[in-house]
Amino acid sequence: MTDWVNQVFCEDALAGLARIPDGSVDLILTDPPYNLGKDYGNASDQQSVEAYLAWTEEWVSAALPKLKANGSLYIFLTWRFAPEIFVMLKKRMTMMNEIIWDRRVPSMGGSVRSFSSVHDTIGFFVNRKDYYFDLDAVRVPYDEATKKARTRSIFVGAKWLEVGYNPKDLWSVSRLHREHPERADHPTQKPLEIIERMIKASCPPGGVVLDPFMGSGTTAIAAKRLGRQFAGFELNPDYCAIIEARLASPDPEPTIKQRKSIARRARATATEE
């Protein structure tokens, strides 16, 4: 039975995960509440520290059995709770990376009693050594200046120079400002660029991505764009409606090329003004 595939269920993940057969998912990619007191239309982000960590362990225990033996997990976290949650996950999986997402927050405002927080923490975990990982799908092309500087004979025919380099564990991608073409009505929506990189690297074409906390549906959108299948849950009916509308759109989001074109036009307009 695959009636759960390519579906986002408007229900609590803890109850809904029973719909997903064990060992059926290639990748779990999720952005759970950070427990920072945000309003998601419920109290999921407003728990005591003890209750939040216990709840996190509860949903992790329910979700991880859904992974295939060679499956992987990406989890977005805040620095406030990443240490405790990473320790808990390390008892169950192998940690491959701590990825830092630099949100490119403008240099203004922020705390006056500590350094301003401008990043999210992402944990990349795998079940076993033969986990799926397609590096070539996410390589970053070298710029023309770099290629030109490597014209000596020893570099001729070098595959690495043509295919690009392995992305580092510091990802500098702008958060979605209010006027961004991807932006939906959700307070912590993540950029497609980040989600698509994870899916390309860690879910094979046609594979299944599970997101227990769909939010605005970006994981589902990215999976659909990349030829993967998806499944997930979202507790807030308003967000479920947003997900449904985004998925129903014939071209749900602008491509990276289109986004760059939009950015160029915006800069040109600003210069003219």
PyMOL commands that set and color helices and strands:
alter all, ss='L'
color gray80, all
select helices_A, chain A and resi 13-19+49-66+82-90+135-138+144-149+153-155+159-163+192-202+218-225+237-248+256-272
alter helices_A, ss='H'
color red, helices_A
select strands_A, chain A and resi 7-9+25-30+67-77+94-102+119-126+170-172+208-211+229-233
alter strands_A, ss='S'
color yellow, strands_A
deselect
rebuild
show_as cartoon
